[in-house]
Amino acid sequence: MAKISIDHDYCQAHGRCYARFPALFDADEEGKAVVTGDGTLPEATEESEITGVCPEAAITVS
């Protein structure tokens, strides 16, 4: 089961991830992305869909 994670050192709070995938991401008090739920990649979602939305490459799936 693949897990989504965010490297907060790279996140620049563009908001693209939580705008595109509101069920998977939310924003913290600084506007940086946080993974919601248990961080499991939904079965019908490709890794590249999730990782490609971040211009800073802060999102990884492993």
The first five atom37 places (N, CA, C, CB, O) and aatype in JSON, in Angstrom:
{
  "aatype": [12, 0, 11, 9, 15, 9, 3, 8, 3, 18, 4, 5, 0, 8, 7, 1, 4, 18, 0, 1, 13, 14, 0, 10, 13, 3, 0, 3, 6, 6, 7, 11, 0, 19, 19, 16, 7, 3, 7, 16, 10, 14, 6, 0, 16, 6, 6, 15, 6, 9, 16, 7, 19, 4, 14, 6, 0, 0, 9, 16, 19, 15],
  "atom_mask": [
    [1, 1, 1, 1, 1],
    [1, 1, 1, 1, 1],
    [1, 1, 1, 1, 1],
    [1, 1, 1, 1, 1],
    [1, 1, 1, 1, 1],
    [1, 1, 1, 1, 1],
    [1, 1, 1, 1, 1],
    [1, 1, 1, 1, 1],
    [1, 1, 1, 1, 1],
    [1, 1, 1, 1, 1],
    [1, 1, 1, 1, 1],
    [1, 1, 1, 1, 1],
    [1, 1, 1, 1, 1],
    [1, 1, 1, 1, 1],
    [1, 1, 1, 0, 1],
    [1, 1, 1, 1, 1],
    [1, 1, 1, 1, 1],
    [1, 1, 1, 1, 1],
    [1, 1, 1, 1, 1],
    [1, 1, 1, 1, 1],
    [1, 1, 1, 1, 1],
    [1, 1, 1, 1, 1],
    [1, 1, 1, 1, 1],
    [1, 1, 1, 1, 1],
    [1, 1, 1, 1, 1],
    [1, 1, 1, 1, 1],
    [1, 1, 1, 1, 1],
    [1, 1, 1, 1, 1],
    [1, 1, 1, 1, 1],
    [1, 1, 1, 1, 1],
    [1, 1, 1, 0, 1],
    [1, 1, 1, 1, 1],
    [1, 1, 1, 1, 1],
    [1, 1, 1, 1, 1],
    [1, 1, 1, 1, 1],
    [1, 1, 1, 1, 1],
    [1, 1, 1, 0, 1],
    [1, 1, 1, 1, 1],
    [1, 1, 1, 0, 1],
    [1, 1, 1, 1, 1],
    [1, 1, 1, 1, 1],
    [1, 1, 1, 1, 1],
    [1, 1, 1, 1, 1],
    [1, 1, 1, 1, 1],
    [1, 1, 1, 1, 1],
    [1, 1, 1, 1, 1],
    [1, 1, 1, 1, 1],
    [1, 1, 1, 1, 1],
    [1, 1, 1, 1, 1],
    [1, 1, 1, 1, 1],
    [1, 1, 1, 1, 1],
    [1, 1, 1, 0, 1],
    [1, 1, 1, 1, 1],
    [1, 1, 1, 1, 1],
    [1, 1, 1, 1, 1],
    [1, 1, 1, 1, 1],
    [1, 1, 1, 1, 1],
    [1, 1, 1, 1, 1],
    [1, 1, 1, 1, 1],
    [1, 1, 1, 1, 1],
    [1, 1, 1, 1, 1],
    [1, 1, 1, 1, 1]
  ],
  "atom_positions": [
    [[0.84, -1.16, 0.0], [0.0, 0.0, 0.0], [0.9, 1.24, 0.0], [-0.96, -0.01, 1.22], [1.71, 1.44, 0.91]],
    [[0.74, 2.07, -1.02], [1.57, 3.26, -1.19], [1.1, 4.38, -0.28], [1.54, 3.71, -2.65], [-0.1, 4.6, -0.09]],
    [[2.07, 5.1, 0.28], [1.78, 6.21, 1.19], [2.27, 7.53, 0.61], [2.42, 5.95, 2.55], [3.34, 7.6, 0.0]],
    [[1.48, 8.57, 0.8], [1.8, 9.91, 0.35], [2.49, 10.64, 1.5], [0.52, 10.68, -0.12], [2.08, 10.54, 2.65]],
    [[3.56, 11.38, 1.16], [4.2, 12.21, 2.18], [4.64, 13.53, 1.56], [5.41, 11.48, 2.82], [4.76, 13.65, 0.34]],
    [[4.86, 14.51, 2.42], [5.26, 15.84, 1.98], [6.53, 16.24, 2.71], [4.13, 16.88, 2.23], [6.62, 16.1, 3.93]],
    [[7.5, 16.74, 1.97], [8.72, 17.28, 2.56], [8.48, 18.77, 2.79], [9.98, 17.02, 1.64], [8.5, 19.56, 1.84]],
    [[8.26, 19.14, 4.04], [7.93, 20.53, 4.35], [9.09, 21.5, 4.11], [7.48, 20.64, 5.77], [8.87, 22.71, 4.06]],
    [[10.3, 20.99, 3.96], [11.43, 21.86, 3.61], [11.3, 22.35, 2.17], [12.76, 21.12, 3.79], [11.82, 23.42, 1.83]],
    [[10.62, 21.59, 1.33], [10.45, 21.96, -0.08], [9.11, 22.63, -0.38], [10.59, 20.74, -0.95], [9.0, 23.4, -1.33]],
    [[8.08, 22.35, 0.43], [6.76, 22.91, 0.19], [6.8, 24.43, 0.29], [5.73, 22.34, 1.2], [7.31, 24.98, 1.26]],
    [[6.28, 25.1, -0.73], [6.25, 26.56, -0.78], [4.83, 27.12, -0.69], [6.92, 27.04, -2.05], [4.61, 28.3, -0.97]],
    [[3.87, 26.29, -0.32], [2.48, 26.68, -0.08], [1.8, 27.22, -1.34], [2.43, 27.72, 1.01], [1.02, 28.17, -1.26]],
    [[2.08, 26.62, -2.48], [1.38, 27.01, -3.71], [-0.1, 26.65, -3.65], [2.03, 26.35, -4.92], [-0.93, 27.36, -4.23]],
    [[-0.43, 25.56, -2.96], [-1.83, 25.16, -2.79], [-2.38, 24.31, -3.91], [0.0, 0.0, 0.0], [-3.57, 23.98, -3.9]],
    [[-1.57, 23.94, -4.87], [-2.07, 23.14, -5.99], [-2.54, 21.76, -5.56], [-1.0, 23.01, -7.05], [-3.52, 21.24, -6.09]],
    [[-1.85, 21.16, -4.61], [-2.21, 19.81, -4.18], [-3.57, 19.79, -3.5], [-1.15, 19.24, -3.24], [-4.41, 18.96, -3.83]],
    [[-3.79, 20.69, -2.56], [-5.09, 20.66, -1.88], [-6.2, 21.26, -2.71], [-5.0, 21.38, -0.57], [-7.38, 20.99, -2.44]],
    [[-5.88, 22.06, -3.7], [-6.92, 22.53, -4.63], [-7.35, 21.4, -5.56], [-6.4, 23.73, -5.45], [-8.54, 21.26, -5.86]],
    [[-6.4, 20.6, -6.02], [-6.69, 19.51, -6.97], [-7.18, 18.25, -6.28], [-5.46, 19.2, -7.79], [-8.02, 17.53, -6.82]],
    [[-6.65, 17.97, -5.08], [-6.98, 16.73, -4.35], [-7.4, 17.07, -2.92], [-5.77, 15.76, -4.34], [-6.68, 16.73, -1.97]],
    [[-8.55, 17.72, -2.74], [-8.96, 18.13, -1.4], [-9.23, 16.96, -0.44], [-10.19, 18.97, -1.5], [-9.23, 17.16, 0.78]],
    [[-9.45, 15.79, -0.95], [-9.67, 14.62, -0.08], [-8.35, 14.07, 0.46], [-10.42, 13.53, -0.84], [-8.36, 13.29, 1.41]],
    [[-7.22, 14.46, -0.15], [-5.92, 13.93, 0.25], [-5.04, 14.93, 0.99], [-5.19, 13.44, -0.95], [-4.17, 14.54, 1.76]],
    [[-5.27, 16.23, 0.75], [-4.42, 17.26, 1.32], [-5.23, 18.37, 1.95], [-3.49, 17.83, 0.26], [-6.39, 18.61, 1.59]],
    [[-4.61, 19.05, 2.89], [-5.17, 20.25, 3.5], [-3.99, 21.19, 3.73], [-5.96, 19.92, 4.84], [-2.85, 20.85, 3.42]],
    [[-4.27, 22.37, 4.28], [-3.21, 23.34, 4.54], [-3.04, 23.53, 6.05], [-3.52, 24.68, 3.86], [-4.0, 23.48, 6.81]],
    [[-1.79, 23.74, 6.46], [-1.55, 24.07, 7.86], [-1.68, 25.57, 8.06], [-0.14, 23.58, 8.31], [-2.09, 26.27, 7.13]],
    [[-1.36, 26.08, 9.21], [-1.53, 27.5, 9.52], [-0.64, 28.41, 8.68], [-1.25, 27.73, 10.97], [-0.91, 29.6, 8.58]],
    [[0.41, 27.87, 8.06], [1.29, 28.65, 7.18], [0.91, 28.49, 5.71], [2.73, 28.22, 7.39], [1.55, 29.09, 4.84]],
    [[-0.12, 27.68, 5.43], [-0.53, 27.44, 4.06], [0.2, 26.28, 3.4], [0.0, 0.0, 0.0], [-0.07, 25.95, 2.24]],
    [[1.11, 25.65, 4.14], [1.84, 24.49, 3.6], [0.94, 23.26, 3.66], [3.16, 24.24, 4.38], [0.08, 23.13, 4.53]],
    [[1.16, 22.38, 2.72], [0.32, 21.19, 2.59], [0.58, 20.18, 3.7], [0.54, 20.54, 1.25], [1.7, 20.01, 4.17]],
    [[-0.5, 19.52, 4.1], [-0.43, 18.39, 5.01], [-1.29, 17.27, 4.41], [-0.92, 18.78, 6.46], [-2.31, 17.54, 3.77]],
    [[-0.87, 16.06, 4.62], [-1.62, 14.9, 4.14], [-2.74, 14.63, 5.13], [-0.7, 13.64, 3.98], [-2.52, 14.62, 6.34]],
    [[-3.94, 14.4, 4.62], [-5.08, 14.09, 5.49], [-5.29, 12.58, 5.55], [-6.36, 14.8, 4.98], [-4.77, 11.83, 4.72]],
    [[-6.03, 12.17, 6.53], [-6.3, 10.73, 6.68], [-5.03, 9.97, 6.99], [0.0, 0.0, 0.0], [-4.13, 10.49, 7.64]],
    [[-4.98, 8.74, 6.51], [-3.8, 7.91, 6.79], [-2.73, 8.02, 5.71], [-4.22, 6.46, 6.93], [-1.7, 7.37, 5.81]],
    [[-2.96, 8.85, 4.69], [-1.95, 9.08, 3.65], [-1.84, 8.0, 2.6], [0.0, 0.0, 0.0], [-0.88, 7.98, 1.82]],
    [[-2.81, 7.09, 2.56], [-2.77, 6.02, 1.58], [-3.19, 6.54, 0.21], [-3.69, 4.85, 2.01], [-4.19, 7.24, 0.08]],
    [[-2.41, 6.2, -0.8], [-2.73, 6.57, -2.18], [-3.98, 5.8, -2.61], [-1.53, 6.27, -3.13], [-4.0, 4.57, -2.56]],
    [[-5.03, 6.51, -3.05], [-6.23, 5.81, -3.52], [-5.91, 4.88, -4.7], [-7.32, 6.83, -3.93], [-5.08, 5.21, -5.54]],
    [[-6.57, 3.74, -4.74], [-6.3, 2.73, -5.76], [-6.42, 3.24, -7.19], [-7.23, 1.58, -5.58], [-5.62, 2.87, -8.04]],
    [[-7.39, 4.08, -7.45], [-7.64, 4.55, -8.82], [-6.76, 5.74, -9.2], [-9.09, 4.94, -8.97], [-6.95, 6.32, -10.27]],
    [[-5.8, 6.1, -8.35], [-4.96, 7.27, -8.6], [-3.53, 6.85, -8.92], [-4.98, 8.21, -7.39], [-2.94, 6.04, -8.21]],
    [[-2.99, 7.41, -9.98], [-1.6, 7.15, -10.35], [-0.67, 8.01, -9.5], [-1.37, 7.42, -11.87], [-1.0, 9.16, -9.19]],
    [[0.49, 7.48, -9.13], [1.46, 8.24, -8.36], [1.82, 9.55, -9.05], [2.72, 7.42, -8.15], [1.94, 10.59, -8.39]],
    [[1.99, 9.52, -10.37], [2.4, 10.71, -11.1], [1.35, 11.82, -11.05], [2.69, 10.35, -12.53], [1.69, 13.0, -11.16]],
    [[0.08, 11.46, -10.88], [-0.97, 12.47, -10.74], [-0.74, 13.29, -9.47], [-2.37, 11.82, -10.7], [-0.89, 14.51, -9.46]],
    [[-0.38, 12.6, -8.41], [-0.18, 13.25, -7.12], [1.14, 14.0, -7.1], [-0.22, 12.21, -5.99], [1.17, 15.19, -6.76]],
    [[2.22, 13.34, -7.44], [3.54, 13.98, -7.36], [3.7, 15.1, -8.39], [4.64, 12.95, -7.57], [4.41, 16.07, -8.12]],
    [[3.06, 14.98, -9.53], [3.2, 15.98, -10.58], [2.49, 17.28, -10.33], [0.0, 0.0, 0.0], [2.76, 18.27, -11.01]],
    [[1.59, 17.31, -9.37], [0.85, 18.54, -9.09], [1.71, 19.57, -8.34], [-0.41, 18.22, -8.27], [1.39, 20.76, -8.34]],
    [[2.78, 19.13, -7.71], [3.63, 20.02, -6.91], [4.81, 20.55, -7.72], [4.14, 19.29, -5.66], [5.66, 19.76, -8.15]],
    [[4.89, 21.87, -7.94], [6.0, 22.43, -8.72], [7.34, 22.35, -7.98], [5.7, 23.86, -9.07], [8.4, 22.51, -8.6]],
    [[7.32, 22.13, -6.68], [8.54, 22.04, -5.89], [9.0, 20.6, -5.64], [8.34, 22.73, -4.56], [10.01, 20.37, -4.99]],
    [[8.25, 19.63, -6.17], [8.53, 18.2, -5.98], [8.59, 17.84, -4.49], [9.86, 17.83, -6.66], [9.42, 17.02, -4.07]],
    [[7.7, 18.45, -3.7], [7.67, 18.18, -2.26], [6.86, 16.94, -1.91], [7.11, 19.36, -1.53], [6.96, 16.43, -0.79]],
    [[6.06, 16.45, -2.86], [5.2, 15.3, -2.6], [5.88, 14.04, -3.12], [3.81, 15.48, -3.24], [6.34, 14.0, -4.26]],
    [[5.92, 13.01, -2.29], [6.44, 11.72, -2.69], [5.42, 10.64, -2.35], [7.81, 11.42, -2.0], [4.59, 10.8, -1.45]],
    [[5.5, 9.55, -3.09], [4.67, 8.38, -2.83], [5.62, 7.2, -2.75], [3.58, 8.17, -3.95], [6.4, 6.95, -3.66]],
    [[5.53, 6.48, -1.64], [6.43, 5.32, -1.47], [5.69, 4.14, -0.89], [7.62, 5.68, -0.58], [6.28, 3.08, -0.68]]
  ]
}
